[in-house]
Amino acid sequence: MRRVSVALLAAIAAASVLGVVANPVPDATLVSTQPTKTASSKCHPNPTPFVIPSLQQWDGASGKWKLSKTTRIVVDPSYAKGGALDADNTFMANPSNLQQFAAGFQSDIKAVTGIDVEVVVSDKYGKDDIFLTLGADAKDPELNHEGYHLDIGKKGIAIQAVTSRGAFWGTRSLLQMLILADEEGYALPRGHARDYPNYHERKVFQDIARKPIPLTDLREYATLASFYKFNTLHHHYNDNPAVMVKNLMPDWQTKYAAFRLRSDNPTYSMYASNDTSFTKQDIREYQDFVKVRGIDLIPEIDTPAHSLCFTKLHPEWSINNGTARGDWLDLGNQEVWTFLEGLWTEFAGWFDSKEISIGADEYDPTKGDLARSFVNHFHDFFAKNFNKRIRMWGSDVRLPGTVEINSNIHTDHWDFTYSNPLDLIRRGHSISNLNAPDSYMVPRAQAYPDHMDERKIYELWEPWVFDIFDKTNMSRNVSPDEPLLIGGGLATWIDFLSESVTRVELYDRVSHAVGAFGEKLWAGAKGSDRVSYEKWEPLAKKLRENIPGITLRRRPETKGQFVFSYDFEDGAAKDGSENGYDGQLSNGATVVEAGEGHGKAVQLSPNSYITTPLESIAYPYSVGMWVKPSGEQKPNAVLLESGDGRLLISNDTAPTVTFEQDGNKYNTQISLPADKWSHIGFSADGVQTSVFFNMRRQAIVNYYNARWDMLKNETLVVTAPLRTIGSAEGNSFNGLIDGVFVLDRNVYSGEMSFVANHYANALP
């Protein structure tokens, strides 16, 4: 076998502001309450530093402040543990304090710069330090609850806010400046910022019912959201396939349905999903995680529609008259009301949030007044029993009737055919803008965006815009200053269930959208003050790719096109690329003389495997290997494996190569002959995954999409598992393996053949 050479790499490359301080800090001279002014700054003021969302006000000084090994994060002892300012002024249901936020910032700085700064509590700080304090004017209508002053000066950096969460948003601006700074010195421009959000609610909504998403992923979504100063996550805990799936009912009891909360009370534990569900302790730990990232969690149990997880077990509770959907709870049945009161009594106490979403969307339009009465009943129920406010999805237009929905109920508007935002405001409802299709992303749905158009959001969308094609039409849009418009956000739905999109592909979609939404939800319409998209996008990309704590990007660092390559000619899994990603022969994996022009190869048995330093790689990529299976293979024998999925030499029902992602299996119909060398490879771009057998493309990974009345196969973008070659779980492929390589780009058949043939002296 031949190691990847410089010549080979070359050949492949050729082929291819002003604020008021109500309570000054102990040394008030160190926290500037006026824009920084110096003689030199008038001549050469530092321009506004780039952050997302952009700073509302900036007054540049001259010179730079540099992060150093002596830098400390200094927390004002008067406010380190929170206290009256947080309690009286925050929107957070369970606010974190300055010291907790400082600890997270410390970890972020280490991840970005490699410098391990110290966190201390003191009323004195030096020129190398970052000082966190409160005391900014709570009566300032712009600073409000989440604004802050950021002073980068000769005497150090100071962040002063109304609340601890406001100070945390200041650390997000500093963190982004460090990511974009010169790595030699991590120098930041001196100047003074006065920054604040224009909208209170800045939300990322996630349908976690129709796709199992582990808590590890949900933590990363929280980290992603807080990086852009989102303050709200909204989780949709129960659902079933999209309502218009062809023939969903009459066989509705056979369809997938999920409820993601698992109580230890046997009355309610029976509804919990077996694939993924969260205990009370899980939810407690998750809320503790998100609160130190400035985020509140709004829970949603969506009834009386979308309730197949309940009607499956209680068909007598469903509306089932031959035309209904089967997932509609029958509000004419008093048992349903009693059950839902008990259900919320069981779960409402799990959540800190001051608001609960009851869903209340897409219900039987012939029962409009009954549904409206249901909403009002639960408004009173939550106020009386839990001192919580409820919110619902906009549904009043599609639920005709004379019963007036209580105006204290907040509405998440999502579609003009279901609610009218102007009518809602006229009746006194506060609203959030999640209007489809601009704020909606539904993978593989076609009726809604599969990927969000980042440029469109950046250039055209605003929280007050409900009709992006006619922004000046005030019969379709509201005033930017409308007090009942509290914000908006991005909603990601999985209408066509888990098999339509992988976990990693889903994160990729969301991560490309949140920056533009965060910009608009915080800074609002700034017109000519905002840089062009052409200038914004490359800096936004650098920030997105360097968020501390994010692993779901699954893009390993590489110095060239080859991420790693193993030819085993040196008797080990030595990486032939420039990256040094050496593998480890484990549990009896042995290098042997393979013959047949292959030189040395690795003999794997069901219990042996090769460990690599990487978890997975997301698109674009290409993976290839030579394999010689023995005549005996266990069912579902593994060629490649990670927490993201597996590449199997066979599946439960056929001896054909199969991809497994998030528990779903995708058969390629390709069989690897026993006792004979074959080459198997696969390559993904952002649209599909091509599978190559003996260097010819033989298949595209598909899944069957039951999308409304257009049932058909559609392509899937696979995340390539790389943690082990073979399996650490005792189910490895049995046979010889050779010439394993990973490229960081997709290839066509000719390139796959070119690379594969340079790993062996002869074709099989």
N, C-alpha and C positions, 0 to 999 in steps of 0.2 A: 504494500500500500504506500501511497505517496502523501507526504505531509503537504499542507497548503503552502505554496511558495509565493514569494513576492511577484514572480512572473504570472502565476495563475491569478492572483488578485488583480493584477494590472489588466490581464486579458478579460476577466469578467467585468471589470470597470469599463473597459473600452466597449463592451457589448451593452452595455446598459445606460390769621387776620384779627381783625380786631375783636376782642372779647372783654367781658367784665368778670373780675374775680370777686365773688361774694365773701369767701373765707380764705384769705391768703394763707399759703403754706408757711411753715416755720421760717424759711428764708425766702421771702417773697421776691427778692431780686433775681432769684434763679428761675422763676417761672414768669416768662414775659407775658404781661397782660396787654401789650401793645405790639404791633408788628415790628419785627427787628429792623432797626434803622442804623446804618453806619454811613460814613462819608463815602467809603468805597462802594457800598452796596448801591448807591444811587447811580454809579457809573457802570458797575458790572454785577447787577443782582443775579442770584442763581435763578434759573427758570423753574417753573413748577415741576417737581419730581413726578414721574409717572407711577401711578398706583391704580388699582381697580378695586372699588370705584374711585373715580378721580376726586381729588381734594376740592372742596367747595371754595375755599379761599386760601391764598398763599401770598406771602410777602417775602420775597427773596432777599437774603443778605449775601455777603461774599464769603468765600472760603469753604472749607470742608470740615466735618467732624468724622473721626475715624474710630471704628471699632478696634479694640485692642485686647490683649490678654489680661489687662488690668481692669477692663470694663466690668461694672457691676450693675445689676438691676436693683435699684434702691426703692423700697416701698415705704411710703410715709406711715409712721406708726399711728398717726391719728385716724387713719382709715384702713389699715392693713386688714382688719377683720370685718370690714363693711361698716355696719352701724346705721345710724339714723338716715344718712343721705341715701344709701341704697334702699333701705326699707320704705322711705317716704316717696322716693322718686323713680324707682325702677318699674318697668313693665314686667320684669321677669317674675315668674311664679315662685322660683326658688333660687334667688340670685347667688352667684359666686362673689367672692371678695377679691380685693386687689392682690392679696398674697397668693391665692389660688391661680389667678390669671398670670401672675409673675412666674410661677413655676412652669406653666405651659410655655410661656414666652422663652424662658431659659432653655427648654428642650428644643424649641424651634430654632433658636440662634445656633445651638450646637449642631443641629442637623444641616443647616444652610452653610455655616461658615467653618465648622470644626472647632470653634472656640467655646470653651466651657466657662461661661460667665457665672459669677456668684450672685445669689439672691440674698439681700440683707434688708433688715428693717431698721431704718434710720431717718432722722430729719435732716441729715446733711448728705450732700453728694458732691462729687468732683467732676472735673471737666471730661473725664472718660466715661462717666456713668450715665445711666438711663433712670430717671426719677419718675415714679408713678404716684400720683396723688389725686385727691378729689377737691371739692371746694369751688368748682366753676358755678356760675350763676344758674340755679335751677329755674329761675324765672325768665331766663333768656328764651324767647319763644322758638328760636332756631336751634340752640343747643339742646333744648328739651331734655329727654331722658338719655339720649345716646350720643350726643355730641361731645367734642373734646377740643382742647388746645394742644398743639404739638409745637414745641419750641426746640429747634436744633441750633445751639449757639456755642459761643466760646467757653461758656461755663458748664457745658454738658447738654444732655437732652432731658427735657421735662415734658411729661404728658399730664395734663390736668383736665378732669372731666367732672360731670355732674354725678355720674354713677360709675361703679366698677366696670360695668359692661361697656360704657363709653370709653373708659381708659383702655379696655381690651381692644376696641376697634382702633385706637391709636397704635397699639402694638402691631396690628395687622398691617397698617401703613408702613411702619418701620421695617417689618419683616420683608415686605415686598421691595422696599428700597434696597435692602441688603441683598436680596436675590438678584436684582438688576445692577448692583454696584460693581465696580472694578474689584475682582477677587484678590488683587494684590494688596489692597488696603481697606476694602470695605468702607469706602469713604462716602458720606452722605452730605448733601448740600445744606448749608446753614440757611435758616429762614424760619418763618412762623406760619403755621397753618391753623385755621379755625374751620373745623370740619363737622358735619352733622348730616343726618339723613333727611330727605324731603318726605319720605313715607315711612310710617311706623312698621307696617308688616312687610317683610321681605322674605318670601317663603319658597321652599323647595318641597313640593308634594311628591310622594312616592306611593305607587300601588305595589305594596309588598304582599298582597293577597294572592295574586294570580301568578306570581313567580316567587319561589322560595329564595329569600335573600338572607344569608347568615348575619349575625350581629357584627362579626368582624367587618363585613362590607358596610353595614349601616354606620359603623363608627367612622369609616373613611368618608362616607358621604357627608357626615356631620363636619369632619375636618375640612372637606372641600367647601362646603357652604360657608362656614365661618371665615374662611380665608378671604372671601369676597363680602364679608359683613352681612350675610343673611342672618336673621335672628330667629327664624321659625322653620321647623320641620313638621310636616303633616303626614302621618302614616295611616294608610287605608288597610285595615286589618282583616277584612273579609270580602270575598267575592267569588265569582264563577265566570265562565266564558262570556264574551261579549253578547249583548242581548239579541243581536240580529244574526247570530250564527245559524246557518241553515239547519232546520230540524232540531234545534236545541231541545225543544219539547215537541213530541210526546215522550221521548226517552230521557227526560230531564234528570231522573234519579241516577243515571249512569254517568253523568257529566262530572268533571272535576269541580270541586268546591273547597275553599280553604277558610279556616278561622285560625289566626296566628297567635292567639292568647291562650295559654294553658294554665288553668286554675287547678289547685289541688283539691278543690271542692268537687266531688263526683257528679254533682248536679250539672256542672258546667264543663268539667274536664272532657266529657264525651264529645264535645264539639271541636276540640283542638286538632289541628292537622298533624298527621304523623310525619310528614316530610320535614316541616319546619314549624315550630311554634315556640313562644317565649313565655317563660314563667314570670311570676311577680318579681323574683330576684333579678332575672334578666332585665326586666324593664327598669327596676330601680338602679342597677348598675349602668344601664345605658343612659338614663336621665342624668346620673351623676357625671357621666362622661361628656354629654353634650352641654351641660350647664357651664362647665369650665371652658367652653368654646363660645359662650354668649348666646346659646340657643335654647329656646323653649320647644317642647314636643307637644303637638296637638294630636290626640288619638281620634281615630274614626272607626266606629262600628256602623256600617251602612245598612240601614233598614228603613222602610219595610220592603224595598226591592233589594236585589243583589244578595239574597238571603238563602241561597241554595244550601249552604252549610247547615242551616237550621231546618229547612223544609225537607231535606233528604231524610232526616231522622224523624220528622213529624209531618208526614204528607198531609195529615188532616189540618195542618195550619196553613197550607198553601191555597192560593186561588188556582183552581184547576178545572176550568170549565170548557176545555177543548181548544180554547184560543189563547188563554193566558200562558205565561212563561214558566210557571212552576217555581221560580225563585221569588215570587211575590208573596209575602206574608199576608194573610187574610185579616185585615183590620176590623172586619165584622165579627171576628172571633175573639171573645174577651180573654181567652187563654193566651193569645198572642200578646196582648197588652201586659198581662201579669208576668209572662215570661220575660219580656224586654225590660220591664222595671227591675226584675230580679237580676237579669244579666248585667245591667248597668250598675246596680247596687254592688254586684260582685267585683266589677272591674274599674269603676270610676275612681276609687281610692288608690289605684295603682299609679295614677298620673298626677304630677304636680300642676299641670297647666290649669289656668283659670278658665279655659274654654274647651269644650268637647264638641266634636262634630258627630251629628247623628245621621249624616248623609242625606236621606230623604229625597233622593233623586230617582227619576225614570220609573215612577210607580204608575199603576193602572190609572189612566186619565179619566176613566168613568167613575172613579171614586175620589174626585178632587177634594170635596169638602171633608171627607173622612180623613184623607191624608193631611189636610191643613189642620184639622183638629188634633191629629196625632202630633204634629210639630208643636202646636201650642201647649199641648199636655206635657210634652217633655221639656219645654222651656220652663214651665212651672215646677216640674219634678226635679230638675237639676238645681234650680234656684233654691228650692226649699230644702232639699236633702244634702246638697254638696256645695252650695254657694258658688256654683259654676254657671257660666253662660254657655249657651249652645250656639252652634253655627250649622248651616246646611248648604248644600249645593243649590244653585238657582234652579227652581223647578216650578215656580208659580204659574207661568204661562201655560205649561203642559198639565197643570192640575187646576182646571177651571172650577170656580165655585164662588159662593158668597161669603164663606168664612174668611175673615181677614187674618193673615199671619201676623203674629205679634211683631211690632216694629223693632223691638229690642234684639231680635234674632239676626245675627250677622249672616250675610249671604256671600258665598264664593261663586261669583258669576262665571259661567263657562260657555254658554251658547245662547244666542238670541232667540232660538226657538223654544228655549226652556225658561228664560227670564230676560227681562229688559232692565239694564242697569240704571237707566234714567228713571223708570217707574219705581224701582226699588228705592232709590234715593228720595224721590218725591214722597214716598210713604214712610220715610224715616229710617230705612235700613242702612247700616254701614255695609260696605261691600269691598271685596277684593277682586282684582282683575286677573282671572285665569282664563280669559276668553280664547276659545278655540277658533281657528287653528293656531293662532300666533303664539299662545302660551302652552299649547298642548303638543306632546310628543308621544306617539303610539307606534312602536316598532311594527313594521309589516302591515299596517292597517290600510294604507293608501288614502283613506278618507282624511287622515291627519298626517302631519309630518313624521317621517321615519327618522330623520335627523333634523335637528333645529338649524335653521339658517341664521348663523351667528351674525352675518353682515346685515341681514334684514332687521334683526332685533336691535343691533347697534345703531343703525341709521334711521329706522322708521318707528320702532315700537316705543311707547311710553306707558307708564302705569295708567294714565288717563285716556289712552287711546284704545277703544274697543273695536274700531273699524280702521284697520291699518291702511286700507285703500282710499279712505275718505276722511282724513284726520280733521278736516275743517268742518265736517258735518256735525253740528252740535245736537242733532237729533239722534246721533249714533255714538257720540263721545261725550265725556263729562269735562268739566273745567279742571285744569291742572291743580287748582287750589280748592277743589271740592272737599270740605271737611269730612264728609261721610265716606270718601274713598280713602281707605286706610293703607292701601298698598296692593300687592299682587305677587306674582311669581311664576314659576315654571312647574307644570304638572307632567309627570311621566306615568303613563298607564301601560299595562301589559294585557290588553284585551284578548290577545290570542295565545296567552299562556306561556309557560316557561320555555317551551321548545322553540319559540320564535326568535329568541335573542339570548345570548350567553351573558353571564354576570359581567364579564370583562367588557364585552361589547356594549352592554347597557351603561356601564360607568363611562366608557368613552363618549357615548352620546351625551350624557348629562354634563360631563366635565367640559365639553366644548360649548355648552350653552350658558352655564351659570355666570361666567364672567360678564357677558353682555347684559344679561338680566340684572346682575348685581350693580352694574354701572348705572342703569336707568332707575332702579328702585331706590338707590341711595342719592344719586346726584340729580336725577330728573333731567328735564330738558335744559341743556346749557347752550344750545345753538353753536355759535362760532367759537365758543370757548373750548369745545371738545375737539381733540385731534381727529384727523381723517381716519377712516377704517384702515387704509393702507399703512398708516404709521402705527395704529393701535394694535393691529393683529400680530405682528412679529413679537412685540413686547408681551402681549397677552399670552402668546404661545410659550414664551420662556417662563413666565410665571406659572402657567398651568402645568408645565413639565417639571417644576421644582418645588411643589408644595410639600412641606415636611409631613411625614406620617402617611403618605399615599403610596400604596403598593399596587393598587388595581390597574395602574397604567400598563404594567407587565411589559415594559420596554427596557431590556437590560442595556447598560452602558456598553458601548463597543467602540473600538478604535478603527474599525474597518467594516467591510461588508460581512465578513465572517464573524459570527458571535462566538461560536466554538467549533472545533473539528477534532475528531478522534480517529486516528488510523491504527492505533494499538501496536505499531511497529517497534516501539521501544519497550514493549512488555507491560505497558500501563496505559491509563486513559489520560495521556498528556495532551493538553490543548495545543493544536497547531496554529491557532490564530494568534493575534497580538494581545489577546485579553487575559490569558492565563487562567481561564476557567477550567482547570484540571478536574477530571472526574476521579471517583474513588471506586475501585472494584470491591464489591461488598458481598459478604455471606457466601463465599465460594465461587464467585465469578472468576474465571480463569482465562488468561491469554494463551492461545494454542496456535500451532501451525495449521493454517486452514487449507493450503494448497489451492489448486485451480486458479492460480494467478492472484489470489487474495493475500498472500503473505500471512500475516498474523491477524487473528480475529479473536473475539471474546466468546467463550462458551458460557451460555446461560442455562440454568435449570430453573424449575419453578420457584425455588427459594432464593436464587441469587439475582443480583442486579448491579447496576452502576449508578452511583449517586453523582449528580452534578451540582454546582453551586447556585443554579438558577431554578426558579419556580416554573415560569412559563414565558411565552412571548406572544404578544398581541400583534395583529396585523400592522404593517406588512411584514411578511417573513416567508422563508422557505425552509423546509426540513427534509432531509433525505438520509437513507441508510440502506446498506446491503444486508439481507437476511437469508439464512438457510435454515428453515424450520425442520425439526425432527418430525417423524411420523406421529408422535404422540403429543397432543396439546390439551391442557385443561380447558374447559369452557371459559370464555372471556379472558384468555391468556393475554398478558399485557406486553406491548412493545414500548410504550412511553406512558408516564403517569405523573400527575401532580394533583394538588388540591383543586385545580380548575377542570380536570377531566382526564381521560385516558384514550390512548390509541390501542385498540385491541386487534389481535390477529384473527379473532373469531368472536361471534356473539352467541347468545343463548340458543338460537334456532338455526344458525348457518355458519359454515367455516369461512366467513368472509370478513375482510378488514372493516372495522367499525369504529367510529368516533363516539365517545361518551362525554357529554358536557352537562354539568348541573343535573345529573341523574337521567338525562335523556340520551337515547342511543340513535345514531345515524349510520345506517348501513351503506357501504360503498359498492357492494356487489363484486368486489375484487377478491379473488382467492390467491393465496400464496402457496405454490406447490411445495409438497414435502420433499426434503432431501435434495433440494436444488436451490442454487443462488438466484435471488430475485432482488430487484431494486424497488423500494417503495418510497415515495416522496409526496409531500403535499405543500401547497403554497397558497397564502391568503392575501387578498387585498381588502378594501373596505366593502366589497360587494359579495364575494363568494370565496369558497375554498376549493381549489382544484386538487385532484388526487392523481398522481402519476404512478403507473405500473411499468417497470422497465423503461423509464424515461419518456413514456408517452402518456399524455393526459387521457385517463380512462373514465373519470367520474367527476362530478361536482356534488359537494355535500348538500343534500336537500332535506327539508322537512315538509310535512303535509299541513298546509295552512287552511283550516276550515273558516275562511274569512267570508262571512255573510253568504252570498250565493255564488261566490267565485272560488270554488274549491280547487286548489291546485298545489303542486310542489313549488317550493320557493327555496332560494339559496340561503345558506347559513355561513356566517363567518366564525370559524373555529379558533379558539385560543389554543396554541400548541403547548401541550404539557412537556416540561423538560426536567422536572425534579429528579426523576429516575428513568434510566433505560432498563426496562423490566419493571418489576414491582417490589416494593419493600413489604408488601402485604402477603407474600407467599404465593403469588399467582403469575409469575413471569412467563413470558414466551420461552419455549424450550428449543434451543438450537444455537446457531452461530450468528453473530452480528458483527458488522464491519463498516467502516467508512461513514460514521455518523457526522452529519454537519448541520449547522443552523446558519442561515443568512438573515440579515435584517431587512430584506426586501423580497417582494414576490418575483417569480421568474416564469418564463414560458418553457415549453417542452425542450427547445434547443438548448437553453441555458441549463436546465435540469440535467440533460444528457451530458453536456460539456463538463459540469462539475462532477457528476457521478462517475464518468469515465476517467477522470483524473484521480479518482480514489482507488482504482483497480486497473490491473494490467490487461484484463480481458473481461469481456461481457460473459454472463452465464449462458 
